[in-house]
Amino acid sequence: MIISDLPVLLKDYAPLSTKKVTWALLYAGQHDHAYTWAQVRRVEQNAKTGALQIIEFTEAIEQQFAEKPQNQFGLFDTHNDDYLLNLGLPPIWLAVIRKLVMRMTC
């Protein structure tokens, strides 16, 4: 019997706010597709919120955004890094979202 799709259980994932053991169920698809998907992602616990997150590496996405021009207002300029991290933003994403700018339409 060949099993092409399997669920993946992670034991001992415990939210930061609790001491109890928690299980997380992830899904792993067909082998080659799963490896391709996983090459640009990792699973980690957010240090601020304790949530289990699947984080996509920023290198591929960062290339899609130019540096923010000095005279343009960024979408998140009014929020400091700590505020964004407390919302659950992974630290590696700070540089990427700082490049996002507001577009003025007429």
LORO-626969 format. One record per residue (C-alpha): residue number from 1; residue in one letter; x, y, z. Coordinates in pm, whole numbers, padded with zeros to 5 digits. Example, Ala and Ser with C-alpha at 12.3 -4.5 7.8 and 13.67 -1.06 7.14 Angstrom:
2
    n  res       X       Y       Z
    1    a   01230  -00450   00780
    2    s   01367  -00106   00714
END
This chain:
106
    n  res       X       Y       Z
    1    m   00000   00000   00000
    2    i   00136   00345  -00095
    3    i   00030   00642   00113
    4    s   00073   00962  -00084
    5    d  -00080   01213   00162
    6    l  -00019   01203   00536
    7    p  -00116   01419   00831
    8    v   00177   01531   01045
    9    l   00144   01558   01422
   10    l   00371   01786   01622
   11    k   00384   01690   01990
   12    d   00500   01916   02270
   13    y   00406   02240   02100
   14    a   00308   02442   02404
   15    p   00186   02802   02386
   16    l   00408   03038   02584
   17    s   00122   03126   02819
   18    t   00062   02765   02933
   19    k   00261   02477   03072
   20    k   00044   02204   02920
   21    v   00133   01988   02623
   22    t  -00050   02067   02303
   23    w  -00066   01883   01972
   24    a  -00071   02054   01635
   25    l  -00198   01878   01324
   26    l  -00037   01974   00996
   27    y  -00105   01827   00655
   28    a   00169   01699   00425
   29    g   00064   01647   00066
   30    q   00222   01447  -00213
   31    h   00597   01409  -00154
   32    d   00741   01627  -00432
   33    h   00481   01902  -00393
   34    a   00527   01902  -00015
   35    y   00905   01940  -00048
   36    t   00868   02223  -00300
   37    w   00623   02401  -00069
   38    a   00842   02346   00239
   39    q   01161   02477   00077
   40    v   01047   02837   00130
   41    r   00865   02795   00464
   42    r   00930   02696   00821
   43    v   00711   02623   01122
   44    e   00794   02809   01440
   45    q   00639   02944   01755
   46    n   00593   03321   01762
   47    a   00801   03462   02050
   48    k   00549   03738   02132
   49    t   00212   03563   02090
   50    g   00303   03197   02143
   51    a   00112   03102   01828
   52    l   00239   02830   01599
   53    q   00307   02993   01261
   54    i   00398   02873   00916
   55    i   00633   03143   00793
   56    e   00728   03196   00432
   57    f   01087   03308   00380
   58    t   01102   03670   00270
   59    e   01381   03649   00013
   60    a   01153   03557  -00276
   61    i   00890   03814  -00180
   62    e   01132   04095  -00094
   63    q   01257   04099  -00453
   64    q   00908   04196  -00570
   65    f   00918   04526  -00379
   66    a   01142   04819  -00457
   67    e   01285   05026  -00175
   68    k   01033   05276  -00043
   69    p   01096   05624  -00188
   70    q   01183   05885   00076
   71    n   00880   06100  -00005
   72    q   00620   05822   00011
   73    f   00423   05730   00321
   74    g   00449   05365   00422
   75    l   00137   05169   00516
   76    f   00279   05088   00858
   77    d   00488   05400   00927
   78    t   00262   05502   01216
   79    h   00329   05174   01398
   80    n   00655   05083   01569
   81    d   00816   04741   01528
   82    d   00719   04621   01875
   83    y   00351   04691   01804
   84    l   00365   04489   01481
   85    l   00550   04202   01651
   86    n   00288   04195   01929
   87    l   00022   04151   01660
   88    g   00202   03833   01554
   89    l   00414   03953   01264
   90    p   00725   03735   01236
   91    p   01045   03942   01284
   92    i   01181   03843   00942
   93    w   00882   04016   00781
   94    l   00947   04362   00930
   95    a   01175   04472   00644
   96    v   00923   04358   00384
   97    i   00620   04536   00526
   98    r   00822   04854   00576
   99    k   00851   04868   00195
  100    l   00474   04874   00144
  101    v   00352   05221   00049
  102    m   00015   05389   00021
  103    r  -00101   05454  -00332
  104    m  -00300   05765  -00396
  105    t  -00571   05723  -00659
  106    c  -00770   05999  -00820
END
